[in-house]
Amino acid sequence: MTSFAPDSIVLNRKLPLWYQVSQSLRASILGRSPQDPLRLPTEEQLAGHYGVSVLTMRQALKELEDEGLISRHRRRGTFIEPHARRGSPVRLLGSVDAIVAQQSGMTTELLDHGSTPVPGELAEFFPDVREVSTYHRLRSDEKTGEPTNHARNYVRPELAARIDLDDLVRWPMTKVLRDVVGADISRITDTVEARLADPETSKLLQVPLLSPILHYTGVTYDADGRPLDVAVIHYRGDRFSFTVTLDAT
């Protein structure tokens, strides 16, 4: 039987390996195509794929099992749950793959795209360019069709020229920039704050006007500290929570 093929990952030894592996595998699962097989490789095969011990792989799989994304059956193997709900809280430990996983696993509609002068509130991130490419997307729960968030990405034009719009429907921008465009992403800085739904957000997310939402801004930097992409996302306040864990070591 053919097994699901997860994406690869470059591990950061400063972060827990099981966590990085679980987030990478989670992103692969949530971003899979409908025709992809549901059966996962064995623990030993996955451990070899990620370059970790079987014990570490087992801990990563338990994280996904507890979340309800996979089910494990003795003698039969481990399988992706095709109808698992995709709106659980997000835990961020500093991994880029955690950001990818956060944004994956939803039905995505590209509402519009084009070029625009750099907005005044984003000028500090793009001091050397006059225009940026913009992508506006609406994400909905795969099972219920309920809208969960809408996102605008502001991308440097030289990177946008290499983006395929079909990829943005299937994958988060972070994954497209890193794995398709080949951008050297070094870090992402997140800011999350409470706001009230404006008329556009109220209409797109089907929530009352001035109801609470989560306003997220994520700035993606390359190895030289240059911003590549600024994501501005409005999340339904009743569907998302964010937990950030800081490692003291």
C-alpha positions in Angstrom: 0.0 0.0 0.0 1.3 3.4 -0.9 2.2 5.7 2.0 1.8 9.5 2.4 5.1 11.3 1.6 5.7 14.2 4.1 7.8 17.2 3.3 11.4 17.4 4.5 12.7 19.8 7.2 16.0 21.3 8.3 16.0 20.8 12.1 17.1 23.5 14.5 19.0 21.9 17.4 18.0 24.7 19.7 14.4 23.7 19.7 12.8 20.4 20.8 13.2 17.9 17.9 9.8 16.2 18.5 8.1 19.5 18.3 9.7 20.5 15.0 9.0 17.1 13.5 5.3 17.2 14.7 4.8 20.7 13.2 6.5 19.8 9.9 4.4 16.6 9.6 1.3 18.5 10.7 1.8 21.1 7.9 2.4 18.3 5.4 -0.9 16.6 6.5 -3.0 19.7 6.4 -1.5 20.8 3.0 -2.0 17.4 1.3 -3.9 16.9 -1.9 -7.2 15.0 -1.7 -5.7 12.2 -3.8 -2.7 11.7 -1.5 -2.8 8.4 0.5 -4.0 8.4 4.1 -1.5 5.8 5.4 1.7 7.2 7.0 5.0 5.5 6.7 6.1 3.4 9.7 7.7 5.0 12.8 11.1 3.8 11.6 10.7 5.1 8.1 9.5 8.5 9.4 12.4 8.7 11.9 14.8 8.0 9.0 13.1 10.6 6.8 13.5 13.3 9.5 16.8 12.1 10.8 15.6 11.6 14.4 15.3 8.7 16.8 12.3 6.4 16.8 11.6 7.7 20.4 11.5 11.3 19.2 9.3 10.3 16.2 6.9 8.5 18.6 6.6 11.6 20.7 5.9 13.7 17.6 3.2 11.3 16.4 1.6 11.3 19.9 1.2 15.1 19.6 -0.7 14.7 16.3 -2.8 11.8 17.6 -3.8 13.9 20.7 -4.8 16.6 18.3 -7.0 14.2 16.3 -5.1 14.5 13.0 -4.0 10.9 12.9 -5.1 7.5 14.3 -2.8 4.6 15.2 -3.8 1.0 14.9 -1.8 -1.9 16.1 -0.6 -4.1 13.3 -2.4 -1.9 10.7 -0.4 1.3 10.9 -0.9 5.0 11.3 -3.5 6.9 9.2 -4.4 10.5 8.6 -7.9 11.3 9.8 -9.5 12.8 6.7 -12.3 14.6 8.6 -10.4 15.9 11.5 -11.4 19.4 12.6 -8.7 22.0 11.7 -9.4 24.9 14.1 -7.4 23.9 17.2 -5.3 26.4 19.2 -1.7 27.0 17.9 1.4 26.6 20.0 4.5 28.5 18.8 8.0 27.6 19.9 9.9 29.5 17.3 9.7 27.1 14.4 9.0 28.4 10.9 7.2 25.1 10.4 4.9 26.0 13.2 3.8 29.1 11.2 3.3 26.9 8.1 1.2 24.5 10.2 -0.8 27.4 11.7 -1.8 28.5 8.2 -2.5 25.1 6.7 -5.5 22.8 6.5 -8.2 25.1 5.3 -10.0 25.7 2.0 -8.4 28.8 0.5 -9.9 31.2 -2.0 -7.8 33.8 -3.7 -10.0 37.0 -3.6 -7.7 39.3 -5.5 -4.0 40.1 -6.3 -2.0 42.9 -7.8 0.4 45.7 -7.1 0.0 48.6 -4.8 2.1 51.5 -3.4 3.6 50.5 0.0 1.0 51.3 2.6 2.1 53.9 5.1 1.9 51.5 8.1 4.2 49.1 6.3 6.8 51.6 5.0 9.3 50.7 7.7 9.5 47.2 6.3 9.9 48.2 2.6 12.1 51.3 2.6 13.8 50.4 -0.7 10.7 49.7 -2.9 7.8 51.9 -4.0 5.3 49.1 -4.7 4.7 45.7 -3.3 2.6 42.8 -4.7 -0.5 42.0 -2.7 -2.5 38.8 -2.3 -5.9 38.7 -0.5 -7.2 35.3 0.5 -10.2 33.9 2.4 -9.8 30.7 4.4 -12.7 28.5 5.4 -13.1 25.3 7.4 -12.9 22.3 5.0 -15.7 20.4 6.8 -18.2 23.1 7.5 -17.4 25.8 4.9 -17.4 28.4 7.7 -15.0 31.3 7.0 -12.2 31.4 9.7 -9.8 34.2 8.6 -8.9 36.5 5.7 -5.3 37.4 5.0 -3.4 40.0 3.0 0.2 39.4 2.1 2.5 42.2 1.0 5.5 40.7 -0.9 8.6 42.1 -2.4 8.0 42.3 -6.2 11.1 40.3 -7.2 9.8 37.4 -5.2 6.2 37.8 -6.3 7.3 37.4 -9.9 8.2 33.8 -9.1 4.9 32.9 -7.3 2.4 30.6 -9.0 -1.2 31.6 -7.9 -2.2 27.9 -7.9 0.4 27.3 -5.1 -1.2 30.0 -3.0 -4.5 28.2 -3.1 -2.9 25.0 -1.9 -0.2 26.2 0.5 0.5 29.1 2.9 2.6 32.0 1.7 5.4 31.0 4.1 5.7 27.6 2.5 5.5 29.0 -1.0 8.3 31.5 -0.3 10.5 28.9 1.3 9.9 25.7 -0.6 8.9 26.9 -4.0 10.5 30.3 -4.5 13.5 29.3 -2.5 13.7 32.3 -0.2 16.2 32.0 2.6 13.8 32.6 5.6 15.6 33.2 8.9 12.8 34.3 11.2 9.2 35.4 11.4 8.1 38.1 13.9 4.5 37.7 15.0 2.2 40.4 16.6 -1.3 39.4 17.7 -3.8 41.9 19.2 -7.5 42.2 19.8 -9.5 44.4 17.5 -13.1 44.9 16.5 -14.4 43.6 13.1 -14.6 46.3 10.5 -17.2 46.2 7.7 -15.0 44.1 5.3 -14.0 41.6 8.0 -17.6 41.4 9.3 -18.8 40.5 5.8 -16.0 38.1 4.9 -16.0 36.2 8.2 -19.7 36.3 8.7 -19.5 37.9 12.2 -21.3 40.9 13.6 -19.9 44.3 13.0 -17.5 45.4 15.8 -17.3 41.9 17.2 -13.9 40.8 18.7 -11.4 39.4 16.2 -7.7 38.6 16.4 -5.5 40.9 14.3 -2.2 39.1 13.4 0.8 40.7 11.7 3.7 38.4 10.6 6.9 39.8 9.2 9.1 37.3 7.4 12.8 38.1 7.2 15.7 36.6 5.2 19.2 35.8 6.5 20.3 39.4 6.0 17.4 40.8 8.1 15.5 42.1 5.1 11.7 41.8 5.2 10.4 39.6 2.4 6.7 39.4 3.2 4.3 41.1 5.7 1.1 39.1 6.4 -1.9 40.8 7.9 -4.5 38.3 9.0 -7.9 38.7 10.7 -9.0 35.7 12.6 -12.4 35.0 14.0 -12.1 35.5 17.7 -14.3 32.4 18.5 -12.1 30.0 16.5 -8.5 30.8 17.4 -6.2 31.3 20.3 -2.4 31.7 20.3 0.0 30.4 22.9 3.7 31.3 22.7 6.3 29.3 24.7 9.7 30.8 25.3 12.6 28.5 25.9 14.9 29.8 28.7 18.0 27.8 27.5 
